[in-house]
Structures are given as structure tokens and as C-alpha cells.
Amino acid sequence: MPDDDIVLVLGKQLGRNGEVPDELVRQMEKAIKLMQTGKGDLLVIAGGVTLPGLPSEAEAAMTLVPEELKPRVRLETRSLSTKQNICFVKNLLADIRVGSIIVVSSPGHKKRTRWLFRREWPEAVGSLSFENVVVPQTVSQKILGRLIHEIIFLLTVLDPDERVFLPLKRKYLSG
């Protein structure tokens, strides 16, 4: 059985009315282009339900996939964090031989994602690469975004089992 090359999109919290955020739209556009140009055999979209009453991030992103690609898509719909994205995708792909994994994400998310792959799915790290998606931002948005990514990365390192991170996320981002 040949190895499957994976294009992986990690979820992004939906808007309060279920709208797909611009960053996730751009990630999906990049992932679709990678699939259409033969860079991947399977598109995996990860992301659970972060706001009650809405679809999962993965299901919402799936609405952006062209019909001809849908048979080559797997959804991971339970995760609430990047750590869970990786752990649940690892389980989702247990029945196939993974060749390479291209993670489609933002540049600020790369460091944390790579660190979590090393911790949660070390055998996949050698086949891991990143395709960055940049969303236009003002200077203050860039600074704030970078600061938030560094704080989240620090929380990831200090709280690897997410005992602090997930309750904080639920309290401040889900209501």
C-alpha cells in the first residue's frame, strides 16, 4: 500500500453566527490549491464545536471544498485545541500509511504546532512541512496577534495537559 500525502488544515473558531473566519477561508483556499495541484492525496480538516448550536469548525470549512475533492476529505470534529487537533488526527489516520503532512496555517501558529507535533506525534515530524497563510492586518493587530501566539505557546509548554488552557478558552472565547 503506498503512503498517502496529507494536507492538514487546523480549525479556527467560527464567528458567533457560524461564519467562517477569513483566516480559515484563506487556509482552505491554499489547501484546495495544494490538493488540485497534486501535492496531497487526502485533505484533513480538524476542528470541533467551539460555540454551542453551531457546526464544528471542520464541518463549516468543508462547505468551502469543491464537490470533486469531497471524496478525498476526512473531518476531525471533536478537537478544541491544537493539541487535540494533532492527537485526534493521528487517530483518524491510523488506518493509512502517512507519507508527508503539509500543515496549512498562519506563520504565528507554526512554532506551537511544530512543538506539539514533536510531543504528540513524533513519528510524523520528519515528514512535516508548513504552508503559511497570511491575513492582512494593521501593525497593532500584528503585534497583538504575535503576543497572543507567544502567550498561548508559553501556556502550551507550561500546561501540556491543557488543564488551564481549555477552561480559559471556554470561559473567554466561547461565550
HELIX and SHEET records of a PDB file:
HELIX    1   1 ASP A   22  GLN A   36  1                                  15    
HELIX    2   2 GLU A   57  MET A   62  1                                   6    
HELIX    3   3 GLU A   67  ARG A   72  5                                   6    
HELIX    4   4 THR A   82  LEU A   92  1                                  11    
HELIX    5   5 PRO A  107  GLU A  120  1                                  14    
HELIX    6   6 PRO A  122  SER A  127  5                                   6    
HELIX    7   7 VAL A  139  LEU A  158  1                                  20    
HELIX    8   8 PHE A  165  LEU A  173  1                                   9    
SHEET    1   A 5 VAL A  73  GLU A  76  0                                        
SHEET    2   A 5 LEU A  42  ALA A  46  1                                        
SHEET    3   A 5 ASP A   4  LEU A  10  1                                        
SHEET    4   A 5 VAL A  98  SER A 105  1                                        
SHEET    5   A 5 LEU A 128  ASN A 132  1                                        
END                                                                             
